[in-house]
Amino acid sequence: MNNDEAKFVLRAYRPSGRDSQDTAFAEALQQARQDPALATWFQREQNHDRLIAGKLREINPPADLREKILTGARMSRVRRPMRGRWTTLIGLAASIAVVVTLGDLWQGRRLAAAQQDLARFTVNDTAHGDHHADQGPRVRDMLALLASREVALPGSLDVDIGALKRDGCRTVMFNGREAIEVCFNRDGTWYHLYVMERGALPSRVLGRRPALLAENHAAVAVWSDDRYDYALVSPKGMAALERLAT
């Protein structure tokens, strides 16, 4: 079992510990005990699950919701006065609100996990990747653009990934998707920008503010526009990252 397979299994593990004796989780749990990175990921997932469980406990549907739904089912073949219909509709609306809240929490979790995975990948690549100097004219133009204080980051960029690759821009693979990496200097600080075609992050990220994450003493901004997903790494922490936005 590799880490991706273990993550798939462990996402179903309940934070209460009720699954600790379930043999279906045994191999994945053992993998987490032996791999520090997987253990860190698993702990974060469990913490998030506890947070969601707490949010769900805060949801207080009407005390008579169940009875209203059952009444609606029993009366479905009987003509009811308008007032009775409104009562049933209100009960159904309350149940729908609970479902929508659950959906929002789940989608939010997926988005946060995807952003965290991308942040962790880019920080690790920044620290340990085989970086090289970029030479082509398009790359030099991009470096000059990113070095300029006129360009606020995070933000949408006019990027031609194919042209930058042909000019020798370094590429890496993230979850089966190719990304280019551009290392640029602004005001004496080196930053690492990763750009890939849209799809590495859930579509829910569109229209949202960039996520700012701390990872191993570095800081990462993760965001998307209609064309690309981006990750911007600041090895010098959050303060250096925030300066790019001004």
C-alpha contacts under 8 A as a table, 3 or more apart, distances in Angstrom:
res1	aa1	res2	aa2	distance
1	M	5	E	6.00
1	M	6	A	6.51
1	M	27	E	7.63
1	M	28	A	7.47
1	M	31	Q	7.79
2	N	5	E	5.42
2	N	6	A	6.23
3	N	6	A	4.88
3	N	7	K	6.04
3	N	31	Q	7.50
3	N	38	L	6.73
4	D	7	K	5.12
4	D	8	F	6.33
5	E	8	F	5.13
5	E	9	V	6.52
5	E	28	A	7.91
6	A	9	V	5.22
6	A	10	L	6.02
6	A	27	E	7.84
6	A	28	A	4.69
6	A	29	L	7.80
6	A	31	Q	7.05
6	A	32	A	7.81
7	K	10	L	5.01
7	K	11	R	6.02
7	K	28	A	7.60
7	K	38	L	7.86
7	K	42	F	7.68
8	F	11	R	5.66
8	F	12	A	7.66
9	V	12	A	5.93
9	V	13	Y	7.32
9	V	25	F	6.75
9	V	28	A	6.66
10	L	13	Y	5.02
10	L	25	F	6.98
10	L	28	A	6.61
10	L	29	L	7.51
10	L	42	F	7.27
11	R	45	E	7.32
13	Y	17	G	7.90
13	Y	19	D	6.32
13	Y	25	F	7.50
14	R	17	G	6.10
14	R	18	R	6.58
14	R	19	D	6.42
14	R	46	Q	7.60
14	R	49	D	7.66
15	P	18	R	7.72
15	P	46	Q	5.36
15	P	47	N	7.71
15	P	49	D	6.46
15	P	50	R	6.35
16	S	19	D	7.95
17	G	20	S	5.41
18	R	21	Q	7.42
19	D	22	D	5.08
19	D	25	F	7.37
20	S	25	F	7.44
20	S	26	A	7.79
21	Q	26	A	7.68
22	D	25	F	5.87
22	D	26	A	6.82
23	T	26	A	4.95
23	T	27	E	7.83
24	A	27	E	7.49
25	F	28	A	5.43
25	F	29	L	5.99
26	A	29	L	5.23
26	A	30	Q	6.19
27	E	30	Q	5.11
27	E	31	Q	6.20
28	A	31	Q	4.98
28	A	32	A	6.32
29	L	32	A	5.05
29	L	33	R	6.34
30	Q	33	R	5.06
30	Q	34	Q	6.42
31	Q	34	Q	5.25
31	Q	35	D	6.13
31	Q	38	L	7.64
32	A	35	D	5.27
32	A	36	P	7.04
32	A	38	L	5.21
32	A	39	A	4.67
32	A	42	F	7.26
33	R	36	P	7.20
33	R	39	A	6.25
34	Q	39	A	7.87
35	D	38	L	5.36
35	D	39	A	6.09
36	P	39	A	4.92
36	P	40	T	6.16
37	A	40	T	5.19
37	A	41	W	6.31
38	L	41	W	5.02
38	L	42	F	6.03
39	A	42	F	5.04
39	A	43	Q	6.14
40	T	43	Q	5.21
40	T	44	R	6.31
41	W	44	R	5.18
41	W	45	E	6.25
42	F	45	E	5.03
42	F	46	Q	6.17
43	Q	46	Q	5.11
43	Q	47	N	6.17
44	R	47	N	5.10
44	R	48	H	6.20
45	E	48	H	5.07
45	E	49	D	6.14
46	Q	49	D	4.97
46	Q	50	R	6.23
47	N	50	R	5.14
47	N	51	L	6.32
48	H	51	L	4.97
48	H	52	I	6.29
48	H	109	R	7.62
49	D	52	I	5.08
49	D	53	A	6.11
50	R	53	A	4.99
50	R	54	G	6.16
51	L	54	G	5.10
51	L	55	K	6.33
52	I	55	K	5.00
52	I	56	L	6.20
52	I	105	L	6.82
53	A	56	L	5.10
53	A	57	R	6.31
54	G	57	R	5.13
54	G	58	E	6.59
55	K	58	E	5.16
55	K	59	I	6.92
56	L	59	I	5.32
56	L	102	L	7.69
57	R	60	N	7.62
59	I	98	V	7.45
61	P	65	L	6.71
61	P	94	A	6.53
61	P	95	S	7.39
61	P	98	V	7.53
62	P	65	L	5.14
62	P	91	G	7.83
62	P	94	A	7.48
63	A	66	R	7.69
64	D	67	E	5.30
64	D	68	K	6.13
65	L	68	K	5.13
65	L	69	I	6.24
65	L	91	G	5.55
65	L	92	L	7.99
65	L	94	A	7.58
65	L	95	S	7.54
66	R	69	I	5.23
66	R	70	L	6.22
67	E	70	L	5.10
67	E	71	T	5.91
68	K	71	T	4.97
68	K	72	G	6.04
68	K	87	T	7.49
68	K	88	T	5.91
68	K	91	G	5.88
69	I	72	G	5.04
69	I	73	A	6.35
69	I	88	T	6.68
69	I	91	G	6.38
69	I	92	L	6.64
70	L	73	A	5.05
70	L	74	R	6.25
71	T	74	R	5.08
71	T	75	M	6.05
71	T	88	T	7.70
72	G	75	M	5.19
72	G	76	S	5.96
72	G	88	T	5.70
73	A	76	S	5.25
74	R	77	R	7.36
75	M	78	V	5.07
75	M	79	R	7.51
75	M	80	R	7.52
76	S	79	R	7.68
80	R	83	R	7.95
80	R	84	G	6.03
80	R	85	R	6.48
81	P	84	G	5.52
81	P	85	R	6.62
82	M	85	R	5.08
82	M	86	W	6.29
83	R	86	W	5.15
83	R	87	T	6.37
84	G	87	T	5.07
84	G	88	T	6.37
85	R	88	T	5.17
85	R	89	L	6.13
86	W	89	L	4.96
86	W	90	I	6.09
87	T	90	I	5.20
87	T	91	G	6.38
88	T	91	G	5.10
88	T	92	L	6.22
89	L	92	L	5.04
89	L	93	A	6.02
90	I	93	A	5.03
90	I	94	A	6.27
91	G	94	A	5.18
91	G	95	S	6.47
92	L	95	S	5.11
92	L	96	I	6.20
93	A	96	I	5.01
93	A	97	A	6.16
94	A	97	A	5.04
94	A	98	V	6.52
95	S	98	V	5.18
95	S	99	V	6.50
96	I	99	V	5.04
96	I	100	V	6.13
97	A	100	V	5.05
97	A	101	T	6.13
98	V	101	T	5.14
98	V	102	L	6.29
99	V	102	L	5.12
99	V	103	G	6.19
100	V	103	G	4.98
100	V	104	D	6.12
101	T	104	D	5.10
101	T	105	L	6.22
102	L	105	L	5.17
102	L	106	W	6.21
103	G	106	W	5.13
103	G	107	Q	6.07
104	D	107	Q	5.17
104	D	108	G	5.93
105	L	108	G	5.08
105	L	109	R	6.16
106	W	109	R	5.06
106	W	110	R	6.34
107	Q	110	R	5.08
107	Q	111	L	6.24
107	Q	204	R	7.75
108	G	111	L	5.15
108	G	112	A	6.14
109	R	112	A	5.13
109	R	113	A	6.07
110	R	113	A	5.20
110	R	114	A	6.16
110	R	202	P	7.63
111	L	114	A	5.17
111	L	115	Q	6.16
111	L	201	L	6.98
111	L	202	P	6.06
111	L	204	R	7.14
111	L	205	V	6.93
112	A	115	Q	5.17
112	A	116	Q	6.09
113	A	116	Q	5.08
113	A	117	D	6.11
114	A	117	D	5.12
114	A	118	L	6.27
114	A	200	A	7.86
114	A	201	L	5.98
114	A	202	P	7.53
115	Q	118	L	5.22
115	Q	119	A	6.12
115	Q	201	L	6.93
115	Q	211	A	7.50
115	Q	222	V	6.43
116	Q	119	A	5.02
116	Q	120	R	6.07
116	Q	213	L	7.51
117	D	120	R	5.20
117	D	121	F	6.14
118	L	121	F	5.10
118	L	122	T	6.20
118	L	174	F	7.67
118	L	222	V	7.78
118	L	231	A	7.29
119	A	122	T	5.33
119	A	123	V	6.17
119	A	213	L	7.22
119	A	215	E	7.25
119	A	220	V	5.96
119	A	221	A	7.72
119	A	222	V	7.04
119	A	231	A	6.82
119	A	233	V	8.00
120	R	123	V	5.28
120	R	124	N	6.13
120	R	215	E	6.51
121	F	124	N	5.24
121	F	125	D	6.13
121	F	174	F	7.50
122	T	125	D	4.96
122	T	126	T	5.95
122	T	194	Y	7.48
122	T	231	A	7.17
122	T	233	V	7.00
123	V	126	T	5.02
123	V	127	A	6.26
123	V	215	E	7.02
123	V	216	N	7.67
123	V	218	A	7.01
123	V	220	V	7.63
123	V	233	V	6.50
123	V	235	P	8.00
124	N	127	A	5.20
124	N	128	H	6.00
124	N	129	G	7.51
125	D	128	H	5.14
125	D	129	G	4.54
126	T	129	G	5.76
126	T	192	H	6.89
126	T	233	V	7.61
131	H	170	R	7.32
132	H	170	R	7.34
134	D	139	V	6.38
134	D	140	R	7.47
134	D	167	D	7.53
134	D	168	G	5.93
134	D	169	C	5.69
134	D	170	R	7.62
135	Q	139	V	6.57
135	Q	140	R	6.79
135	Q	167	D	6.70
135	Q	168	G	6.58
135	Q	169	C	7.99
136	G	139	V	5.30
136	G	140	R	6.29
136	G	164	L	7.90
136	G	167	D	4.46
136	G	168	G	6.54
137	P	140	R	5.00
137	P	141	D	6.12
137	P	167	D	7.19
138	R	141	D	5.03
138	R	142	M	6.21
138	R	163	A	7.12
138	R	164	L	6.19
138	R	167	D	6.66
139	V	142	M	5.01
139	V	143	L	6.15
139	V	164	L	5.88
139	V	167	D	6.49
139	V	168	G	7.93
139	V	169	C	6.88
140	R	143	L	5.02
140	R	144	A	6.19
141	D	144	A	5.14
141	D	145	L	6.20
142	M	145	L	5.01
142	M	146	L	6.16
143	L	146	L	5.20
143	L	147	A	6.04
143	L	182	V	7.55
143	L	183	C	7.66
143	L	184	F	5.65
143	L	185	N	7.88
144	A	147	A	5.12
144	A	148	S	6.38
145	L	148	S	5.38
145	L	151	V	7.03
146	L	149	R	7.83
146	L	151	V	6.45
146	L	184	F	6.62
146	L	185	N	7.86
146	L	186	R	7.53
147	A	151	V	7.96
147	A	184	F	6.40
147	A	185	N	5.74
147	A	186	R	4.70
147	A	187	D	7.81
148	S	151	V	5.89
148	S	186	R	7.11
149	R	152	A	6.86
149	R	186	R	7.82
149	R	244	L	7.54
149	R	246	T	7.86
152	A	155	G	6.42
152	A	244	L	5.83
152	A	245	A	4.70
152	A	246	T	6.38
153	L	244	L	5.37
153	L	245	A	5.00
154	P	210	P	6.97
154	P	221	A	6.95
154	P	223	W	7.27
154	P	232	L	7.70
154	P	244	L	7.62
154	P	245	A	6.62
156	S	224	S	7.77
156	S	225	D	6.23
160	D	163	A	5.44
160	D	164	L	6.30
161	I	164	L	5.18
161	I	165	K	6.14
161	I	180	I	7.01
161	I	195	V	7.96
161	I	196	M	7.81
162	G	165	K	5.16
162	G	166	R	6.29
163	A	166	R	5.11
163	A	167	D	6.31
164	L	167	D	5.02
164	L	168	G	6.59
164	L	169	C	5.41
164	L	180	I	7.95
165	K	168	G	5.22
165	K	169	C	4.77
165	K	170	R	6.98
165	K	171	T	7.38
165	K	180	I	7.28
166	R	169	C	7.16
169	C	180	I	6.49
169	C	181	E	6.78
169	C	182	V	6.97
170	R	180	I	5.72
170	R	181	E	5.54
170	R	182	V	7.35
171	T	178	E	6.54
171	T	179	A	5.46
171	T	180	I	4.37
171	T	181	E	6.00
172	V	178	E	5.76
172	V	179	A	5.35
172	V	180	I	6.38
172	V	181	E	7.39
173	M	176	G	5.86
173	M	177	R	5.37
173	M	178	E	4.60
173	M	179	A	6.08
174	F	177	R	5.12
174	F	178	E	6.36
174	F	179	A	7.06
175	N	200	A	7.60
177	R	196	M	7.25
177	R	197	E	7.90
177	R	200	A	7.17
178	E	196	M	6.26
178	E	197	E	7.92
179	A	194	Y	6.17
179	A	195	V	5.32
179	A	196	M	4.39
179	A	197	E	7.58
180	I	194	Y	5.59
180	I	195	V	5.43
180	I	196	M	6.55
181	E	192	H	6.65
181	E	193	L	5.54
181	E	194	Y	4.56
181	E	195	V	6.67
182	V	192	H	5.82
182	V	193	L	5.11
182	V	194	Y	6.53
183	C	190	W	6.73
183	C	191	Y	5.67
183	C	192	H	4.54
183	C	193	L	6.27
184	F	190	W	5.63
184	F	191	Y	5.48
184	F	192	H	6.59
184	F	193	L	7.88
185	N	188	G	6.05
185	N	189	T	5.39
185	N	190	W	4.40
185	N	191	Y	6.21
186	R	189	T	5.46
186	R	190	W	6.62
186	R	191	Y	7.77
189	T	236	K	7.80
189	T	240	A	7.66
190	W	234	S	7.35
190	W	235	P	7.71
191	Y	232	L	7.04
191	Y	233	V	5.79
191	Y	234	S	5.26
191	Y	235	P	7.10
192	H	232	L	5.75
192	H	233	V	5.10
192	H	234	S	6.90
193	L	230	Y	7.24
193	L	231	A	5.94
193	L	232	L	4.50
193	L	233	V	6.41
194	Y	230	Y	5.64
194	Y	231	A	5.12
194	Y	232	L	6.27
195	V	228	Y	6.49
195	V	229	D	5.90
195	V	230	Y	4.75
195	V	231	A	6.74
196	M	200	A	7.70
196	M	228	Y	5.53
196	M	229	D	5.43
196	M	230	Y	6.67
197	E	200	A	7.55
197	E	227	R	6.17
197	E	228	Y	4.59
197	E	229	D	6.16
198	R	201	L	7.23
198	R	224	S	7.40
198	R	225	D	7.79
198	R	226	D	7.10
198	R	227	R	5.44
198	R	228	Y	4.38
198	R	229	D	5.22
199	G	202	P	6.56
199	G	203	S	7.28
199	G	228	Y	7.92
199	G	229	D	7.27
200	A	229	D	6.69
201	L	205	V	6.87
201	L	224	S	7.92
201	L	229	D	6.92
202	P	205	V	5.95
203	S	206	L	5.79
204	R	207	G	7.88
204	R	208	R	7.91
205	V	208	R	5.52
205	V	223	W	7.20
205	V	224	S	6.61
206	L	224	S	6.02
206	L	225	D	6.19
206	L	226	D	7.29
207	G	225	D	7.66
208	R	223	W	7.87
209	R	223	W	7.22
210	P	221	A	6.18
210	P	222	V	5.53
210	P	223	W	4.62
210	P	224	S	7.75
211	A	221	A	5.57
211	A	222	V	5.17
211	A	223	W	6.46
212	L	219	A	7.09
212	L	220	V	5.74
212	L	221	A	4.60
212	L	222	V	6.59
213	L	219	A	5.71
213	L	220	V	5.19
213	L	221	A	6.41
213	L	222	V	7.98
214	A	217	H	6.68
214	A	218	A	5.87
214	A	219	A	4.53
214	A	220	V	6.33
214	A	237	G	7.52
214	A	238	M	7.30
215	E	218	A	5.26
215	E	219	A	5.96
215	E	220	V	7.31
217	H	235	P	7.22
217	H	236	K	7.57
217	H	237	G	6.26
218	A	233	V	7.02
218	A	234	S	5.78
218	A	235	P	4.55
218	A	236	K	5.97
218	A	237	G	4.65
218	A	238	M	7.24
219	A	233	V	5.86
219	A	234	S	5.18
219	A	235	P	6.54
219	A	236	K	7.35
219	A	237	G	4.72
219	A	238	M	5.06
219	A	241	L	6.86
220	V	231	A	6.54
220	V	232	L	5.43
220	V	233	V	4.54
220	V	234	S	6.23
220	V	238	M	7.74
220	V	241	L	7.60
221	A	230	Y	7.93
221	A	231	A	5.59
221	A	232	L	5.14
221	A	233	V	6.72
221	A	241	L	7.76
222	V	229	D	7.67
222	V	230	Y	5.70
222	V	231	A	4.54
222	V	232	L	6.62
223	W	229	D	6.08
223	W	230	Y	5.38
223	W	231	A	6.68
224	S	227	R	7.65
224	S	228	Y	5.72
224	S	229	D	4.37
224	S	230	Y	5.87
225	D	228	Y	5.55
225	D	229	D	6.65
233	V	241	L	7.70
234	S	237	G	5.61
234	S	238	M	7.12
234	S	240	A	6.54
234	S	241	L	5.65
236	K	239	A	7.64
236	K	240	A	6.05
236	K	241	L	7.93
237	G	240	A	5.87
237	G	241	L	6.62
238	M	241	L	4.98
238	M	242	E	6.09
239	A	242	E	5.16
239	A	243	R	6.39
240	A	243	R	5.26
240	A	244	L	7.10
241	L	244	L	5.65
241	L	245	A	7.62
242	E	245	A	5.57
242	E	246	T	7.38
243	R	246	T	5.53
